[in-house]
């Protein structure tokens, strides 16, 4: 069971003072967070691509590269790369470079993304949203398969027997498919034999079990070994010394972000009762002390089949010291509890199958 962190490098106004941290400062803080995550034994750190003023990471590979030479074992991934609106050649080159700097720890998490600012910014038409993703994913996978590439699509100039460099340390460079719960994307990942990441940020996490089952059926149908296909989740959360402190610290910035996005997208207002329901044992918020968060992750692994859990923290701007403490607790207290229980459970399950 792998455990890690994801971030969108938020720069929203401070809920108390109204001040906005600079993009530069927040990026430097995230590099510190990655270094700490590596030090406390976490498995993976993901940085999401966005192109708006309240998120500072338009280039996840650059942010991750800044931490790569200062870390030793943690895997470094986008979360996600908005593949519909970027050139797959450049994506591969950026992450192959990161793979070289980190000596084989880079990953690409490819997704459509739930934000659309990158489309007008880079001159793409939203009506081509799905077609662009499919075409760019096809090219990205072709590039990782072969040093020399010949390819033709509908939205990008053709490539005729050209080399794409540098080549990564890993062969192949890991490419995950990120999904918000769309059955078509889950089936696509299974058919292609690519690892799957589910954004579980609302409702009951157990509702995602049918999607995991669908993914595995698609993979088996396509001839892939599902035992070699990890399934990850990305969920909002926060850890502190006790559960009430964790909730009180995490709620204000979460409410601010959810209500801002809600105004843009027509969601219902996010209040404390909504938040408290989501942090219940059956909810999608992983907020509490170490024991509480560990129990919820274990429950997710046993009942949904997740093999990698990524805690998204912070949601909105929070004090850097609080975020660092949450990362420390995830690595030193939550992760050992989860790994020990899952190892015991898996050993018992194997023994039962033999009998």
Secondary structure, DSSP 8 states (H G I E B T S, - for coil): -EEEEEE--B----TTT-----HHHHHHHHHHHHHHHHHTT--EEEE----BTTB--S-HHHHHHHHHTT-SS-EEEES-EEGGGS-HHHHHHHHHHHHHHHTS-EEEEEE--S--HHHHHHT--GGGHHHHHHHHHHHHHHHHH-SEEEE--SSS--EEEEE--S--SSSS-EEEEEESS-HHHHHHHHHHT--EEEE--SS-GGGGHHHHHHHHHHHHHTT--GGG--EEEEEEEEE-SSHHHHHHHHHHHHHHHHHHHHHHHT-----HHHHHHHTSTTSS-EEESHHHHHHHHHHHHHHH--SEEEEE--SS---HHHHHHHHHHIIIIIHHHHHHHHHHHHHHHHHHHH-
